[in-house]
Amino acid sequence: MVQIYTWAYQDWKTITKETLATVVGLPDGITAEDYKVITGDDYVAPTAQATTTSTTN
């Protein structure tokens, strides 16, 4: 599976780094180490941003 992602990112240009990052850690996905080999960049897990709203009466 890693080879397909490598081709898609490096050769075919049919996948972006952002899309590739979404498959890191999935059962049929890739590892963070695979991500680095494919893209040349360290994998950084996305951070969740909490949105809070405040109401005053």
N, C-alpha and C positions, 0 to 999 in steps of 0.2 A: 504494500500500500504506500509506503514511503516513496518508492520509485515513481509512482503515478503522481503524487503531490510534487515531487521534484520536477518532473517533466512539465506539469501544469504551471508551476511557478516560473521556473527558469527558462524553459524552452518554448512552451506554447503561449505563455503570458495570459492564460485563461483564469488565473486565480491571483488574488492580491494577498499581501501580507495580512491584512485585516481578516480576510476570509480564512486564510490558512490558520490564523490564530484561534479561530472558533472550533477547530477540530483537535486542538491539543488536549490530551487527556480523555478524549472520548474512547469508548471500547473499540471502535473501528477507526480511530484517529491516529494521531502521532504523539510522540513524547516531546517535551521541551527541548531535549537534546536533538531530536530530529528536526525541529523547527529551526534551530541554530544552524544545523548542517545545510538545510535547504535555503534559508534566507541569508545566512551570514550574520544575523543579529540575534541577541539574546531574547528569549521569550519573556515577556512581562505580562503577567495575568492582569486582565482588566479589573479596575476597581469599581465597586458599586458606589454610586453616589446617592445618598439618601436625600430626599426632598421633603422638607417639612413646611407645613403651612400653619400659620397662626391666625386665629380669629379672636377679636376682642369685641365684647359687647358693651 
